[in-house]
Amino acid sequence: MSGSDDKTGDKNTLGSSTRAAHAGRRAEWTGAVVNPPVWRASTHLYATEAARKAALKSNQDGDFFYGRRGAPTQWALADALTEIEPGAHGTVLYPSGVAAIAGCLLAVLKPGDHLLMSDNAYDPTRSMATGLLARMGITHSFFDPLDLPAFDALMDQHSPRAVWLECPGSLTMDVSDIPALTAAARAGGAVSMLDNTWASALGFAGLTHGCDIVMQSLSKHVGGHSDLMMGSASAGERWYRALRRTSQQLGQVVSPDDAALAARGLRTMPIRLKQSTTSAAAIAAWLAQQPQIGRVMCPMLPSDPGHEVWSRDFTGGCGLFSFVLNDGREDKVARLVDALELFGIGYSWGGFESLALPIFPHEYRTVMPSPTTSEAGQGAAIRLSIGLEDTEDLIADLAQALTGIG
């Protein structure tokens, strides 16, 4: 957790790589070393009773209190994430991305409220609306984020307390007009929350595009090495305070060892993102030319329906995109994935290694059409996470797999 009186001043004139390299390196937390040491401690001791009372009252990062509120290792990471998120007053850390999603929703919503959720949201996010929140008496509606008139009608119909956005959309990479959606939400008195894991703060400044809260799974790009689980949420002062309060009431805390890994990953995230984005764009363009491919879903391609909005609002991409075979039968998709040699089969993404995963968007949609829907019925797609391998080697692997399935 980290709060600051000003995290968006002159540092935002620096390049993203410079900010990522220097953010969160306060002298009082790092001393004479580049990175803060790993502070493993549950009990913090006080010189006097007056000092204990002062720490209890302040509830600020930098003031020792108890291990559950963190120590310099966690504070430095949260501070760094705040510094690279334009418009943020503070950042709260969570033990996973899903925990961060829950923390955002629970900080804003109460029984009797209504939530509008983008129909292309991450499945665990959808499950939170239909499960945990529903049990609390919080109702929800899914909406097509590409249909602004329909969204306006839902705003009028439900007067929602909050709107959950994800851009690009999970699995199918749909790019919505975030400024338009958040403007409509704000006009209707709703709080806008965005899952910004795909682009991160380096590729999309969610708070300056109208969102009130921006979360991300740090397990992905920030960690970058597939060896930690963590999430975060950043916001302006009002909602940062609400996020922090709710997190503390739920007893959320991240390991200092994992925080150190995430902070280390953050330093190299800009260059890793640049490499994976370049490779992904090249691979997506190559796939789009293959006769076995029906559609490539990648907003970085000029031919993608979301490319125009992506080019307008985003400053970067990442290595995650999806594609559909002409023959989208599940057995055909499984054969292709099994034939790949350099792509692992696994969940998550954003690491140094490339992954391939069969996906079934039609199973998660309520109001949006699925790109795997055809006259022949519902089919599967494949999601690729492009890592740091040589682009030519990954293309060659895909080529041999496509040839092998006929």
N, C-alpha and C positions, 0 to 999 in steps of 0.2 A: 504494500500500500504506500502511496506517496502523494502528498499534497504540496502545492507550491503557490506562492502569491503570483508568480509570473513565470510560466514555462514557454511562452510563445513570443518572446521578444526578439532580440537581435540574432539569437541562435538560429532562427528559422531562415535567415539569409544565407546560412551555410548549406553546402550540398548534403544530400542524404548520407553519403558515405562518411563525411566528416562528422556529422551529428551522431551517427551510430557509433563511431569510434570514440567519441569523447563524452557522450551522454552518461550521466549517472556516476561520474568519477569525482565525487566530492572529496576534498582532502581529508575531512574529518572521518570519512569512511574508508579511505584507501591508504591514508598515510603516505609513506614513501614508495608504495608499490603501485603498479598500474591498475590492478584489479583488487577489489576488496577481498580480504580473506574470508574463508568460510566460517561463520560464527555459529557454532552448534551450542545452543544453550536454551534451557527452559526457564531457569531462574535468573532473574536480574537482581542484583543487590544494590542497595542505596546507602549512601553515606549517612543520611539523617532521615528522620521521619518527615521532615519538611520537604526533602527531595522526593520522597515517595509520593506524597500528596500532590506535589507539583506535576510529576509525571502522570499521575492518575487523571488530573484535571486537564492536562494539555491534549492527550490522545493524538499526538502528532508523531509521524515518523521522525526519527532522530532522537526521540526521548525514550530511553529504555523503560520498560514497564514489566513485561512478561513475554516469554518466548512466542506465545500465540500471536502477539502483535508484531512479531518480526524483530530483526536486528539488521546491522549494516548490510549483510549479504542480500537480503530481500529488499531492503529499502533502496539500495543502489540500482537493482533491476527495475523496480517500479519507477524510480526517478528517471531512469534512462528511457523507459517506454513513454513516460509523460513528455519528456523533452522532444521525442521524435514524432509526437502526435499533435499537430497544430490545433490550437484551441483548447487543449486539455489543461485542467487545473490539477488533476491527480489521477493515479492509476491504482486499481485494486488487483491483487494477484489471487488466483484460485488454483486448486490442485489438479484441475483438468479444464479443457475447453467447455465440456458440458456443465461443469460446476460454475463456470463463468456465465454461461447462458442462464442457468437457474438463478444465479446471483442477480443478474440484471432484471429478470422478470419479477423476482420476489421483492426487489427494491422499489419497484414501481407499482405493482398491482396488488389489489386487496379483494377480498370476497365481494362479489357483486359487480366488479369491473368487467369490461369487455375488451378482448384483445383481437386485433386484426393481424393475421400472420400471412406472410408471403407464401404462396402455394409451392414455391420451389425451394423452400427452406430445408436445411439439413434434417434428416429423419429424427434424430434424438430431440431436436428442437420441436418438431411437430408432436412428438410423443409427449413432450412436457405439457403442451397445450391440451392434448386429449386425455392426459393422465393426471399428473400432479396438480396442475392448475384447475382442471375440471373438478377434482376432488375437493378443492378449496372453495368452490363456488364461483370460479372465474370462467366466464364463457368466452368463446372464440369464434371467429369466422376466418376461413382461408380466402385469399384474394389473388387474382392474377395481377402481378406487378407490372405487366406490360399494357394493361387496360386501365388507363387513367380515369375515364368516365365511370367505369364500374367501381373503381376505388372511391371516387367522390360520392357515389350513391351509397356505398357501404358506410362511409363516414357519416353521412346524413342519417342513415337508418339506425346505426348502433351507437353513435357518439362514444367511440372507444376511448379508453384511458391510454392505450398504448398501441403502437404499430411496430411489428417486427419485420425487418428487412434483411435480405441477404443478396449481395451483388458482387460478382455474378452468382446466379442461382446454383445451388448444389446440384451436382450431377450433369445438368444440361447447359450450364454456363450462360443462362439468359441474362442480359444486361438491362436493368431497369433505369428509369430516369429518377435517380435518388433526389436531386434538388426539387423536382416537381412533386414527388411523393411526400417528402418531408415538409414542404411548404403547405400542402393540403392538410397534412396531419396537424401541423402547428395551428393552422387556421381553425381547425376543429377542436383544439384543446388537447390533442393527443401527444404523448411522448414517443419520439422516434428512436428505435434501437436498431443497430446494424451489426450483423456478423460480417466482419471485414477480414476474415482469415485469408481469403484468396489473395487479395492485393496487399494487405498489411498497410500500415500508415505510410510506408514509403511509396506505395502505388496509388493510394486513394486516401485523401484527407477527409474522413467521414464527418467530423465535427464541423468543419468549415463548409461542408456541402449540406448542412441543415440537420444532421443527426444530433440527438441529445446525448446518446451513449453509444460508444463503439467498443465491441468486444472482438477478441480473436483467440484462437487456439495457439498458444505458444509452443505446443508440441510440434507444430508444423515448421514454418519458415524461421522463427526465432531460434528454436532449439536446433533445427537443421540437421541433426545427426541421429534421429530416431532412437534417442536414449532417455527421453524425459517426457513427463505428462504435466501440462500446466496450461492455464488460461489467464486472460486479463480482461479488464474493462476500464476504459478511460472516459472521462467526462469533464464538463465544466464544473464549477464549484458546487452548485446546487445538487446535481445528481451524483457527483463524486462523494459528497457527504452521505447521501442516501445509500450508495453502494457500500461504502466503508462501514456504516452502521449495521447494515443487514449482514454483511460478511462477518463482522465481529459477533453478532448475535447468533449466527450459525456455527461459529467456531472454525471458520475456514482459515487454513494456514498452509503454506507451501514449505517444503523442505529447503533448508539453506543450501544443501548440496545440489538440488535441482535448480535452485535460483542461480547458483554459480555457473552451472552448465548453460542455462538460458542466457545469462549475461555474456558468457563467452561466445555463444552462437550469434548474439545480436551484433557483435563487432564485425562479423564477416557476412551478415545477412545481405547487405546491398550487393556485394560482388557475386554471391551465390544466386540471388534472385536475377541479376542481370544475365548470368550464364544460363540458368534454367529457362528463362523467358526467351532468350535468343534461340536456344535449342528447340524449345516447344514450338515456337513460331515456324521454324524450318521444317520440323517433323510434321506439324499440322498441314502445312502447305504441300508437303510431299504426299501425305495420305489423301488429301483432297483430289489428287490426280490419279489415284489408283482405281482401276475398274471395279474392284471388289467393295469399294467404300461408297455408301449411300449418302452420308452426310458427316461433316466434321463440325463439331461445336466448340469453337475457339474464338473469343471476341477479338483476338489479336489479328485474325485474318480479315483482310478488307472485304471479303465476300460474306462474312458473318453478319446476320441481321442486327446484332448489337454493336458492331464495330464503330459506327458513327458516334453513338453515345459514349462508348468506351474511350474513343479517341478524344472526345470533348472533356470528359471528367477525370480520366485516369492518367497518372503519370508513369505507370508501370504495370507489368503483368506478373505472371508466374508460370511455372511449368505444368500446371494442371489443366487438362482439357479432355473432351470425350469425342467418340466417333461411333457411327452406326454402320454396320455392314449392310450391303444390299440384301443379304440373307441373314436376318436377325434372329434366326432360331437359336434357342439357348444352347443346344448341343454344338452348333457351329461356332458360336462365341467361345464356348469352353475349349474347343479344339484349338482355336487361335491363341488363346491365353496360355494354354498348356504348351504350345509349340514355341513360345518365346523363351529365349535363353538368358537374356540380359535383364529382363523385367521380372521382378519378384511379384508374387501374388499376395497381396496383403492390404489391410486397411491403412488409414492415415496417408500422408503425403507430405511433401515439403522437405524431405530429407535429401541426402546426397545420392541416394540410390533410386533408380527408376522402378516404378510399380505399374502393374496392369490389373484392373479389377472389373469383372462383369458387373453391370449395373442394370437396374430395372426401374426406370423413372415412372412408368405407368402405375407401379404399385404404390407410389407415394403422392400422386396428384389427386386433387379433389376438383379443382375448377379449371386448371390449365391443361391444354392438350399435350400429350406426350410425344416427343419426336420419334419414339420407337413405335408409334401407332401407325398401322397401315391397313390396307384392305385385307391383308392376310392375317391380321390380328395383332396382338401385342408381341413385341420382341425385346431382346436385350441390346444393350449398348456396351461399350468398353470405355472405361476411364483410365487415362494415362497420367501418371505423375512423372515428369521428366526430371531426372537427377543431373549429376555432374559428369556422366560418362561422355565420351566423344559422340557428337551428333551423328557422324557417319556410321559409327558402330551400331547405334540404336536404330537408325534407318535400315541398315542391312539386316538386323534382327527381325524387324517388322516385315521386311521384304520376304525373307525366307519363311516366316510364319504364314503370311498371306498366300504364298505360292503353295505351301504345304496343305492348306485347306481347300485348294481348288477354286 
